[in-house]
Amino acid sequence: VAGISDRLAHYDELAALQGSLASPALKVGGAQFLPLLTRADEAIAAMSGSSHFSDTSSYLNRFKSLQARAQQLVRSHVQSILASATEKVQQQIKESQGRGDASLAAYVQYQAVAAPIHDLMVDLTA
């Protein structure tokens, strides 16, 4: 009985994960984001291996859709960080007016955003 309820728990978790992903309070770098992705990945793995329930393919598609939305949030987050850094670099280039320190400013700005992006990518691939 416990084994069946464990398998069925993934089906029950879909609504909770969808609600969490739709929450405006959810942040890509936040503490809840990676566990949400982990739970979705676990559900996809479990459902891929047990197709004997009648609604498995439907739920599997829903979880994959949820995973794709989460990936889109990551993509948008990274693009936003890079766009902000680019805007700052362009502003610094305009302000430097040929003093020659524009490339150093660009390097420093991109190095500043590289660490958080790298950390996020490491967490996602772990």
DORO-868395 format. One record per residue (C-alpha): x, y, z; residue number from 1. Coordinates in Angstrom, 2 decimals. Example, Ala and Ser with C-alpha at 12.3 -4.5 7.8 and 13.67 -1.06 7.14 Angstrom:
// DORO-868395
+---------+---------+---------+-----+
:       X :       Y :       Z :   k :
+---------+---------+---------+-----+
:   12.30 :   -4.50 :    7.80 :   1 :
:   13.67 :   -1.06 :    7.14 :   2 :
+---------+---------+---------+-----+
END
This chain:
// DORO-868395
+---------+---------+---------+-----+
:       X :       Y :       Z :   k :
+---------+---------+---------+-----+
:    0.00 :    0.00 :    0.00 :   1 :
:    2.83 :    2.42 :    0.82 :   2 :
:    4.48 :    1.78 :   -2.55 :   3 :
:    1.30 :    2.60 :   -4.42 :   4 :
:    0.70 :    5.77 :   -2.42 :   5 :
:    4.30 :    6.85 :   -3.12 :   6 :
:    3.73 :    6.43 :   -6.85 :   7 :
:    0.41 :    8.24 :   -6.71 :   8 :
:    1.93 :   11.14 :   -4.75 :   9 :
:    3.51 :   12.42 :   -7.98 :  10 :
:    0.06 :   12.76 :   -9.52 :  11 :
:   -1.20 :   14.71 :   -6.51 :  12 :
:    1.83 :   16.99 :   -6.55 :  13 :
:    1.16 :   18.44 :  -10.00 :  14 :
:   -1.31 :   21.09 :   -8.82 :  15 :
:    0.97 :   22.21 :   -6.00 :  16 :
:    3.94 :   22.54 :   -8.35 :  17 :
:    1.89 :   24.45 :  -10.91 :  18 :
:    0.71 :   26.84 :   -8.19 :  19 :
:    4.25 :   27.35 :   -6.93 :  20 :
:    5.57 :   28.01 :  -10.43 :  21 :
:    2.81 :   30.54 :  -11.11 :  22 :
:    3.44 :   32.39 :   -7.86 :  23 :
:    4.81 :   35.92 :   -8.29 :  24 :
:    6.89 :   35.33 :   -5.14 :  25 :
:    8.89 :   32.56 :   -6.85 :  26 :
:   12.37 :   33.75 :   -7.81 :  27 :
:   14.73 :   31.79 :  -10.04 :  28 :
:   17.59 :   32.13 :   -7.58 :  29 :
:   15.32 :   31.67 :   -4.58 :  30 :
:   15.32 :   28.82 :   -2.11 :  31 :
:   12.10 :   27.27 :   -3.46 :  32 :
:   13.05 :   27.19 :   -7.14 :  33 :
:   15.57 :   24.34 :   -7.21 :  34 :
:   13.47 :   22.01 :   -5.01 :  35 :
:   10.52 :   22.70 :   -7.34 :  36 :
:   12.61 :   21.64 :  -10.34 :  37 :
:   13.87 :   18.59 :   -8.47 :  38 :
:   10.35 :   17.47 :   -7.62 :  39 :
:    9.27 :   17.95 :  -11.24 :  40 :
:   12.29 :   15.97 :  -12.48 :  41 :
:   11.56 :   13.17 :  -10.01 :  42 :
:    7.93 :   13.02 :  -11.09 :  43 :
:    8.92 :   12.89 :  -14.77 :  44 :
:   11.37 :   10.07 :  -14.05 :  45 :
:    8.82 :    8.14 :  -12.03 :  46 :
:    6.10 :    8.53 :  -14.63 :  47 :
:    8.40 :    7.66 :  -17.49 :  48 :
:    9.11 :    4.36 :  -15.77 :  49 :
:    5.53 :    3.50 :  -14.85 :  50 :
:    3.18 :    3.86 :  -17.74 :  51 :
:    0.66 :    1.32 :  -16.45 :  52 :
:   -1.63 :    3.94 :  -14.88 :  53 :
:   -4.31 :    5.24 :  -17.24 :  54 :
:   -3.54 :    8.97 :  -16.99 :  55 :
:    0.23 :    8.68 :  -16.89 :  56 :
:    0.86 :   10.10 :  -20.36 :  57 :
:   -1.37 :   13.10 :  -19.68 :  58 :
:    0.34 :   13.84 :  -16.37 :  59 :
:    3.76 :   13.25 :  -17.90 :  60 :
:    2.99 :   15.87 :  -20.56 :  61 :
:    1.82 :   18.30 :  -17.88 :  62 :
:    4.99 :   17.82 :  -15.86 :  63 :
:    7.11 :   18.30 :  -18.98 :  64 :
:    5.19 :   21.50 :  -19.71 :  65 :
:    5.83 :   22.65 :  -16.15 :  66 :
:    9.51 :   21.86 :  -16.60 :  67 :
:    9.61 :   23.83 :  -19.86 :  68 :
:    8.02 :   26.86 :  -18.13 :  69 :
:   10.62 :   26.64 :  -15.37 :  70 :
:   13.39 :   26.51 :  -17.98 :  71 :
:   11.88 :   29.58 :  -19.64 :  72 :
:   11.99 :   31.39 :  -16.29 :  73 :
:   15.69 :   30.53 :  -16.00 :  74 :
:   16.34 :   31.72 :  -19.55 :  75 :
:   14.49 :   35.00 :  -18.91 :  76 :
:   16.34 :   35.50 :  -15.63 :  77 :
:   19.76 :   35.06 :  -17.25 :  78 :
:   18.81 :   37.29 :  -20.19 :  79 :
:   17.65 :   39.98 :  -17.79 :  80 :
:   20.91 :   39.87 :  -15.84 :  81 :
:   22.98 :   40.08 :  -19.03 :  82 :
:   20.82 :   42.85 :  -20.50 :  83 :
:   21.21 :   44.88 :  -17.32 :  84 :
:   24.99 :   44.39 :  -17.35 :  85 :
:   25.13 :   45.38 :  -21.02 :  86 :
:   23.13 :   48.51 :  -20.33 :  87 :
:   25.52 :   49.47 :  -17.53 :  88 :
:   28.53 :   48.84 :  -19.76 :  89 :
:   27.07 :   50.96 :  -22.54 :  90 :
:   26.42 :   53.76 :  -20.07 :  91 :
:   29.98 :   53.53 :  -18.77 :  92 :
:   31.33 :   53.63 :  -22.33 :  93 :
:   29.34 :   56.80 :  -23.04 :  94 :
:   30.57 :   58.37 :  -19.82 :  95 :
:   34.23 :   57.43 :  -20.40 :  96 :
:   34.36 :   59.38 :  -23.70 :  97 :
:   37.50 :   57.76 :  -25.01 :  98 :
:   39.52 :   57.65 :  -21.78 :  99 :
:   40.44 :   54.06 :  -22.57 : 100 :
:   38.98 :   52.44 :  -19.47 : 101 :
:   35.81 :   51.25 :  -21.20 : 102 :
:   37.09 :   47.74 :  -21.82 : 103 :
:   38.11 :   47.42 :  -18.17 : 104 :
:   34.66 :   48.61 :  -17.09 : 105 :
:   33.02 :   46.06 :  -19.39 : 106 :
:   35.22 :   43.28 :  -18.05 : 107 :
:   34.48 :   44.19 :  -14.43 : 108 :
:   30.75 :   44.45 :  -15.07 : 109 :
:   30.50 :   41.08 :  -16.82 : 110 :
:   32.71 :   39.41 :  -14.21 : 111 :
:   30.34 :   40.71 :  -11.54 : 112 :
:   27.34 :   38.98 :  -13.13 : 113 :
:   29.24 :   35.84 :  -14.17 : 114 :
:   29.46 :   34.40 :  -10.66 : 115 :
:   25.71 :   34.37 :   -9.89 : 116 :
:   24.93 :   32.96 :  -13.34 : 117 :
:   27.62 :   30.31 :  -12.95 : 118 :
:   26.33 :   29.36 :   -9.50 : 119 :
:   22.80 :   29.02 :  -10.86 : 120 :
:   23.97 :   26.83 :  -13.75 : 121 :
:   25.96 :   24.62 :  -11.38 : 122 :
:   22.91 :   24.22 :   -9.15 : 123 :
:   20.71 :   23.38 :  -12.13 : 124 :
:   23.05 :   20.74 :  -13.48 : 125 :
:   23.76 :   19.11 :  -10.10 : 126 :
+---------+---------+---------+-----+
END
